[in-house]
């Protein structure tokens, strides 16, 4: 086999592989659409999830400020090397 035949075979294999992936994805999307339609009547059987109450953000304490200062000092010391 010369270089041209090898390249042609590689291109054919690439096009075949990409075509198979495309066909698989089209079939998968079709199956998902069919399942959506088939399972739509059962969607009302499940209760909707309850909305979680909004959590209040606590005020920053002095301990958090101390930890932030320590972290900044460590980063500053490590970057001076």
C-alpha positions in Angstrom: 0.0 0.0 0.0 1.3 3.4 -0.8 0.6 6.6 1.1 -2.4 7.7 -1.0 -4.3 4.4 -0.5 -3.5 4.5 3.2 -4.9 8.1 3.5 -8.0 7.2 1.5 -8.7 4.2 3.7 -8.2 6.4 6.8 -10.6 9.0 5.5 -13.2 6.4 4.6 -13.0 4.9 8.1 -13.3 8.4 9.6 -16.4 9.2 7.6 -17.9 5.9 8.4 -17.3 6.3 12.1 -18.6 9.8 12.2 -21.7 8.7 10.3 -22.3 5.9 12.8 -22.1 8.4 15.7 -24.5 10.7 13.9 -27.0 7.9 13.3 -26.7 6.7 16.9 -27.4 10.3 18.2 -30.5 10.6 15.9 -31.9 7.3 17.2 -31.2 8.2 20.8 -32.9 11.6 20.5 -35.9 9.9 18.8 -36.1 7.4 21.6 -36.0 10.1 24.2 -38.8 12.0 22.5 -40.9 8.8 22.4 -40.3 8.2 26.1 -41.2 11.8 26.9 -44.6 11.3 25.2 -45.1 7.9 26.7 -44.3 9.0 30.3 -46.1 12.3 30.2 -49.3 11.0 31.8 -47.3 9.7 34.8 -45.6 13.0 35.5 -48.5 14.1 37.8 -48.0 11.1 40.1 -44.9 12.6 41.6 -45.2 15.5 44.1 -43.3 18.6 43.0 -40.2 19.2 45.2 -40.8 21.7 48.0 -39.0 25.0 47.7 -36.2 25.3 50.1 -36.3 28.3 52.4 -33.8 30.9 51.7 -30.9 30.7 54.1 -29.8 33.9 55.6 -26.1 34.7 55.2 -24.5 35.2 58.6 -22.5 38.3 59.2 -18.8 38.0 59.0 -17.3 37.4 62.4 -13.9 38.5 63.7 -12.7 34.9 63.5 -13.4 34.9 59.7 -11.5 38.1 59.4 -8.5 36.6 61.3 -8.5 33.5 59.1 -8.6 35.7 56.0 -5.6 37.7 57.2 -3.7 34.6 58.0 -4.4 33.1 54.6 -3.3 36.4 52.9 -0.1 36.4 54.9 0.7 32.8 53.9 0.1 33.5 50.3 2.2 36.6 50.4 5.1 34.6 52.1 4.9 31.7 49.6 5.0 34.0 46.6 8.1 35.9 47.8 10.3 32.8 47.3 
